[in-house]
Amino acid sequence: MPRASDLPRLKPFFRVVSTDQARAAIRRVAPVGRETVAVRDAARRVLAKALVAPIDLPHFERANMDGYAVRAPDTFGASTSVPAYLEIAGTVEMGQTVTARLRKGQAMRIATGGMLPRGADAVVMVEHCDEVGDGSVEVHRAVSPWQHVLRVGEDITKGAPVFPAGRRLRTHDLGALSGLGITRVSVYKRPRVGLIATGDEIVAPERAPQPGQVRNINQFSLAAMAAEAGATVTDYGVVPDRADRLRKVLATALARSDAVLLSGGSSVGAKDLTTDVLTSFPRSEIVFHGISVAPGKPTILAQALGTPVVGLPGHPVSALVICELFAAPLLRVLGGEDSSAVFAPRATVRARLSQNVASQPGREDYVRVRLTEVDGHLVATPLPGQSGAIFNLVSADGLVCIPASAEGLDDGADVEVIRF
C-alpha cells in the first residue's frame, strides 16, 4: 500500500485527491500470493509467470482442408477443361505417422488435420477433384506450394511468448495451453474480500422497511461485482452505527481477508465512524478520504493491520459507480492483474450526446446515459436522478466521463460511453 506521505498534505479529514492520484495509489497495492493449478481449473485466473511455447505448434505439417496431398508443380496449369491426372498412392489415416514419400505424379487422400506425407507440399480441396476408375484423380484447379497446409510452427514457434504474467486467462486460452502440452500454471490466488455495510437504517431485503429505513441494496451488487473482479467474497452483513460493533466486525474481516469493502459511513456526519475505527487498528492510515469525482466523492482508501480497506459511499448509485471505477480495479490488482490495464474500460461505444450536460471544473463527472439508435447513429441521453435512486443506474446503458478539465459537454458532442 502507498503511504499517505506519497500524496499532497491536505486536511486530516477529507484528504481529497484527484482521480489520477487515486488510480496511482491503487496501482501500487501489492498482489496476493501465488499457487499452481491445473489448466482445466485456470479460467479467469491471473498468470503469475510468463509462459513460452515449449514446442512448435503444429509440430508436423498437416492438411488444412479435406482433399488430396500433392506436389504443387504437378497441378500447375490444371483447370476444369484441362485437368491434371495424378496416381492415387494411398490414404493418410488420421492420427497416424506417414512414412511413405509422395513421388512426382502422385496424390494421397487426406482429411483436415492429417499429416502431410514427405514430398507433398500442398493440398487440393476435395471439391476440385474427381476420382476416376483407373486409380487416378482428376485435379481441376492448380494449387501453389504450401496452399491449404498448416506448416510446422505456423501457429506458434518453440520459445515464442505465449502469455505475459498478469494476464487473466480466458476460456479459449485454456485450449491453447493444452495444445502446447502445458497442463499446470502458476497463478495468483484469488483475493479474499470481506464485505461490510454500515447503518442503523438498513434492513434485510425480506423485511418491510419502516419510515426512515431502507432495504440493503448495496451488498448484493457489490458482492457480484467483487466476484466478477476475481475475488472470493465473505459477507459480514450490516453493522449498526456503533464504533465498538464496527470495530469488532472489521477486526474479524481484516484477519480473514486480503481487502475489505465497507459501504456507508464515509461522508461527514455525526454517525460516520469509519475513519476513527480504521485508524484505531495497528499499521493503519488513511491514504485518502475523498476523490474529485461525482458521484462518490467521499470514498476512502485506507489500510488497517496492513490490509487495504475501501470505504464506499452508502448511496447505491455512488457505491456501485465507485466500485466499478476504483474498488474493482483494486481487487484486480490484488489478484495479480497487470496494473497498467485495470483502469481501462471494459467496453466503450461512440455516441452523440442528446443534450447539454453541465459539470464542475476540477471534478471528474460520470453521467449515466441511455443509448438509443436514431438514423443509424447511437444517441446517449443523460438520465437525471440522485445517487440514492438505484433505478437511475439500472435504467442506464453506461457512463459518460466528463474530464476534470471541462465545464461540461455540449448537445451533439461525440462521446465514449463506458458500457455496463
PyMOL commands that set and color helices and strands:
alter all, ss='L'
color gray80, all
select helices_A, chain A and resi 4-6+19-27+39-41+72-75+126-128+171-179+218-228+243-256+274-278+316-334+390-394
alter helices_A, ss='H'
color red, helices_A
select strands_A, chain A and resi 34-38+51-52+62-63+67-70+84-91+106-110+122-125+129-132+136-139+149-150+161-163+184-188+192-198+202-203+214-215+232-239+259-263+285-289+293-294+300-304+307-312+348-353+357-358+364-374+377-382+398-402+408-409+414-419
alter strands_A, ss='S'
color yellow, strands_A
deselect
rebuild
show_as cartoon
